[in-house]
């Protein structure tokens, strides 16, 4: 195994690759519709979270920072799974200064991607719109960037052969 492979294994110890939907359509809190096909050429990260979930709250600042630093390469969409009270979610989004789109989620909305059984859960789609990875549990900006860097380097080396 090379150095990059070991880094990937270390950083993504709980990474699970599995089949899940290759399309979705979410409406965010501003009314904008987000479809996977709209983001061809960019990595897409769908993060399912809740205001009552401590690990979710811990990873949100990293997701904000990632989104703000890489808007041209990465689209982050947060799906709040506690949308019974929209005002609680919206107050939380304002308090945390979440700048990426927020969707008020439920099981039906989440089922467009997968059967969400753990929060936080994050789904990655590559720039071609193909499922790339699923992370159940907390995630960090550093691990996301390493994953994308490694996947991008592997794709370039594969294209050269």
Secondary structure as UniProt FT lines:
FT   HELIX           3..11
FT   TURN            12..14
FT   STRAND          15..16
FT   STRAND          25..28
FT   TURN            29..30
FT   STRAND          33..35
FT   HELIX           36..39
FT   TURN            40..41
FT   STRAND          43..49
FT   TURN            51..52
FT   HELIX           54..69
FT   TURN            71..73
FT   STRAND          74..80
FT   TURN            83..84
FT   HELIX           86..96
FT   STRAND          101..104
FT   HELIX           107..110
FT   TURN            111..113
FT   STRAND          121..125
FT   TURN            127..128
FT   STRAND          131..136
FT   HELIX           141..160
//
